[in-house]
Structures are given as structure tokens and as C-alpha cells.
Amino acid sequence: MANDSDFGLSSGVVTNDMAAAIRVVKELKTGAVNVNQVPGFRMESSPFGGVKDSGLGIKGGRHRGKEVHVYHQDFFPAVVNERDTQYLPLTPGPLTTTRTVRESMMQEYSTWDVDYNGIVQSIRTRLVELATSDAANPDTHTAVLMPGSGTFTVESVVGSVIPSDGKLLVLNNGAYGARITTIARMLKVDTVGLGQAEIEPTDLGQVEQMLADDPAITHVAMVHCETTTGMLNPVEAVGEIVRRLGRVFILDAMSSFGGIPMSMELTGAHYLISSANKCIQGVPGFGFVVADRAMLEATEGWSRSHSLDLFDQWREMETNGGKWRFTSPTHVVSAFARALDELKDEGGIEARHTRYVANQKTMVKGMRALGFRTCSGTICSRRSSRHFTIPTTGV
């Protein structure tokens, strides 16, 4: 059955047989065929705006009240491929993955397999290398993987690295900063916030003033790329203030790590949090923390949760060669290892950032041509179209 596409365009049939395509077009016009029953055909939502005007599509009439087009497979080899994705999730994550990343999940592992734990250890090492400028020294930083979504990992950090007498300052200019506040208060962490409007950058003067005025504040948390708006917050400047005033800096780099060049040293972060299904381009299922080793080692017994105890998870991986405390998402871990390989093959984070910037510029140019404007001066390619607004006085 033909369905409306997510892009608001018509649906279509993809085939590699042009003669058959023409035949089906004729039958569609008479209502004599259900395309789902035609061998070699399948219904697809088409992301190609204006394709019928370009001559690449053959208009085919209507099927069950929906307009249908037939496309020859050779016209779209990069997208229309039996072994590749037909649906493009234009969201911050889950995001579009490569066929090879998905195929890597075909290998079965037990969570206690030595080979599998070796993959985990390799991932941990590579994450530290990506996140630090002094990757040759494993004594300064370490990495730990946590099951669940990125938010699970944020909660594991907030609930594990702040002592019972600690106090958290959350810098909040979006939904994910607000979520950190919610998590902290649910965990009964003493929490204060510095709120800004969603498209306003963090007020550095206020950050410094709040830390100077309240010596009880022990930790500061903020989001790097605020996913709701694409706002890139000034993490280097905030990190410099936090370190200079002797506090611990927790950085939610969920939608930036792997896609924007950064390091623990430059950001000043003591804990950097991200997820498998964001800029590394893996699939959902676990998050990870790159941490200052000495800081993490000092947190034993602090966790407010058993399953989300960051220190205990790290100690298990550290002492048992990559073993998780509980059942781990083996297929997701395999996919992430492959995604790290592909990041390296692309040329690393710098090269991926260059591609993302080019994508962002292309998207903004196209949306502006359609009459939209950006809602802030800082927008990245991981923002969806719902963050555009229709202009009232021009673009």
C-alpha cells in the first residue's frame, strides 16, 4: 500500500526493470494492479523533491487514493539499493548508518566472550584517543561504557561522581540542560541552575560570579551542542572558569563528540559524556564517559544507583578486560567498533566535521530558498527542519 512519505511528497515504486515499470504505470492508471503484489517492486517514500519534473520518475497515477511514481533503480544508486537504507532519519540520533555498520551486527557474541571483551577494550582505548590530546598517556584518562540511551549515561555520571555533600550548578539553555537539572533533583543532589533563553549563549560573567559567591558548589554541568536548537555553547571558556575556580566540570557532548573537534584538555572537562548513536554514527544502545582517571577513582561508593554506578562499571571493565557488570548490548558494541573504523577511514573527526559543515550549509541554503530562516546564528547539520521558522519580513 502506498503511504504518504515523511517528506510530504508522493510515494513511489522502485524497480530495476524499466519495461516492467512502464507496464505497472499503465496498470496503476486503470487500477488493475496492487503494486505490493508485483514481483520485483516495492513501495518507497521518496525523498527526492521535484523528481517527476526532472524526468527521472515516471508518473503513475493513483493507488488507493495516493499518488504513485515509479522510479528506475539505476537513477538513485546511492539510496535505492536492496542492501542499503531506504529511510533517512534526519534527526540527531538515531541517525542514518552505513550498510557496513548494520551488517557488523550480524555476528553473535556472548557478553563473556574473550573476543567480545577485546572489542570493548579496543573501543575504550580509541575513545580516549579521540577525546584527549595526550592519548599516549593512559594514566590520565579512561573510558567506561554504560548500557541504555545517552540520558542513562548522563544520569550515571550525575548520580555517581557528586558526593553526598556536593552541590551541582547546571548551565541550562535548552531541553537537555533542563533534563540534567531534573535528573539531579530526582537523585536528591543539591542543585542550582543558571538559565538562559534557548538561543542565547551561556553568560560567562554570571557563571564566574555564581561560583565565586557560592563555595559550596563543587560541580558544574552543561551541554555542548544543545540538541533542541543546535546552539553550540562556549565550553572552552566555561571550562577555563570552572578549572580556575577549582570545580569539577561535567560536559554533555552527546550531539557533538565525534563531529566537532575537541579535547578534554581544551574543554577543561573532567567527565565527557556521549552516545553510540550520535556523531560516531553507530546505533542506539549504550553511552560512554571519558573521564579524568584520578577523579573517577575517587568516586567509589558515591553512586545513588546500583545499575548506573559509574565507578563499579569502570572497575569491572578495568580489572576484567572489558567485561560489563550485567548483560551488554553486544550487537550495538560490534556496530560501534565498525563505526569507529569508518570514522578513521573518513579522515577522523576533522574530516567528518568538514562534511557536516558542508551539509549544514547546503541545508540552510536550501531552506532559505524555500522561505525559511534559522532561529539562531548557530545551527548545525544535526538540527531537524522543525527548528526553522517561516519569515515574516524576508529571509
Secondary structure as UniProt FT lines:
FT   TURN            6..7
FT   STRAND          11..15
FT   HELIX           18..30
FT   HELIX           35..37
FT   TURN            39..40
FT   STRAND          42..45
FT   TURN            49..50
FT   HELIX           51..54
FT   STRAND          57..63
FT   TURN            64..65
FT   STRAND          66..72
FT   HELIX           73..75
FT   TURN            77..79
FT   TURN            82..83
FT   HELIX           99..103
FT   HELIX           104..106
FT   TURN            111..112
FT   HELIX           114..131
FT   TURN            135..136
FT   TURN            138..140
FT   STRAND          141..147
FT   HELIX           150..160
FT   TURN            164..165
FT   STRAND          167..172
FT   HELIX           175..186
FT   TURN            187..188
FT   STRAND          190..195
FT   TURN            198..199
FT   HELIX           204..213
FT   TURN            215..216
FT   STRAND          219..223
FT   STRAND          225..226
FT   TURN            227..230
FT   STRAND          231..232
FT   HELIX           235..244
FT   TURN            245..246
FT   STRAND          248..252
FT   TURN            254..259
FT   HELIX           264..267
FT   STRAND          271..275
FT   TURN            276..277
FT   TURN            279..280
FT   STRAND          286..292
FT   HELIX           293..297
FT   TURN            298..301
FT   TURN            307..308
FT   HELIX           310..319
FT   TURN            320..322
FT   HELIX           330..346
FT   HELIX           348..369
FT   TURN            370..371
FT   STRAND          373..374
FT   TURN            381..382
FT   HELIX           385..387
FT   STRAND          388..389
//
